[in-house]
Amino acid sequence: MSVAGGIPGSQERLGFEVSRIRGDFPALHQEVYGKPLIYLDNAATTQKPQPVIDAMVRFYTCDCANIHRGVHLLSERATRNYEDSRTRVKRFINAADESEIVFVRGATEGINLVAQSYVRPLLERGDEILISALEHHSNIVPWQILCEEKGARLRVVPMNMRGELLLEEYESLLRPRTRLVSVAHVSNALGTVVPVERMIGMAHRRNIPVLVDGAQAVPHMKADVARLGCDFYVFSGHKVYGPTGVGVLYGKKHLLEAMPPYQGGGDMISSVTFEKTVYNRLPYKFEAGTPNIAGGIALGAAIDYLEAIGLDRIAEYEQDLLRYATEAFSNLPGVRLIGTAAEKAGVLSFVVEGVHPHDVGTILDQEGIAIRTGHHCAQPVMDYFNVPATARASLAFYNTREEIDALAAGIRKVAEVFS
């Protein structure tokens, strides 16, 4: 059962066929507690369109075989489809070459790979790694582990009460012993769009490499690594309408070539003797063992789906929806938005006066509305705003104004229950 057939005014003006798009997502057509599902937990994971589901089913039904090592037809088909997905990713983020695209389990593994294979051999006591106050735990903890081991220092770019990074402070923290900047492109907890292109330029003028965590950016905007100029870029498949358990690490070719393997095993080798192993060429040097073949193929299908709609159209529609939702929240008494940056992607993180976020989420769930509550793996962000947690509604291009209206009505019901 579909929740909404369209968006009066907005849909027509933007030429965005939400009704048709929603028809591609089977999970959206169900009821929760007898009410149509309103899915607003997209920053945690997105729902999957039918072409992505079909790609996974087709692999396991017709082409299930290991890749790269087989001469039989199934293996050849699986290998071709898997490598075609790598080409799609290369095009999607505008990388220079397929060899710069490393398939990993997700953005978290990509960050850890860079930490252990690139930064660890270079890091010495007294060196510094620079992150921001907006980061997800996945872009904090790997660097803490490394700094503790090496006697290095983790430094943090501060933000203001709108959730925007202070670029003057950032520039002052770029020092001779800064070995890497690692920063989110979009904050998962606040939705802040970070000016990474400008930050990369400032770092590069001091010969400091930059890793960008694009997990929350890629679903909402074009991530052009050539234009950004970043040295590394990571994202997760499940945030971009693909399956779980697959993601991408982009790295500049000369950096990846100089890095030692992250893991040892099959397929990352050219030859093995008991005396010596010769490693495989890029990107396979970093892809030990049997990968998530079905996931990689389905990620390619997700990219095809997004590109068919158009990332510019998606961004325009989602920004319109975010403006509508922000205005709706401004009319809710006792509700405070956490994170009000001038540049945002589709996240509304909020607190309801006198109500714990978990209670907000529980009551909304009974109304068929799925949101996320908690610290969102960003506890330092919560600490900065002096809240234990927030409720977070996160948007996708299949959401509608009617769903925002239902969310606002649900929040009013929360306030009534606890009044």
Secondary structure as UniProt FT lines:
FT   TURN            8..9
FT   HELIX           10..14
FT   HELIX           18..22
FT   TURN            23..24
FT   HELIX           26..28
FT   STRAND          31..32
FT   TURN            33..34
FT   STRAND          35..36
FT   STRAND          38..39
FT   TURN            42..44
FT   HELIX           50..58
FT   HELIX           59..63
FT   HELIX           73..93
FT   HELIX           98..100
FT   STRAND          101..104
FT   HELIX           107..113
FT   HELIX           114..119
FT   TURN            120..122
FT   TURN            125..126
FT   STRAND          128..132
FT   TURN            133..134
FT   HELIX           137..139
FT   HELIX           141..150
FT   STRAND          153..157
FT   TURN            161..162
FT   HELIX           167..173
FT   TURN            176..177
FT   STRAND          178..184
FT   TURN            188..190
FT   STRAND          192..193
FT   HELIX           196..204
FT   TURN            205..207
FT   STRAND          210..213
FT   TURN            215..220
FT   HELIX           225..228
FT   STRAND          232..236
FT   HELIX           237..240
FT   TURN            244..245
FT   STRAND          247..251
FT   HELIX           253..258
FT   TURN            266..267
FT   STRAND          269..272
FT   STRAND          277..279
FT   TURN            282..283
FT   HELIX           284..286
FT   HELIX           293..309
FT   HELIX           311..330
FT   TURN            333..334
FT   STRAND          335..337
FT   STRAND          347..352
FT   TURN            353..354
FT   HELIX           357..366
FT   TURN            367..368
FT   STRAND          369..370
FT   STRAND          372..374
FT   TURN            376..377
FT   HELIX           379..384
FT   TURN            385..386
FT   STRAND          390..394
FT   TURN            397..398
FT   HELIX           401..418
//
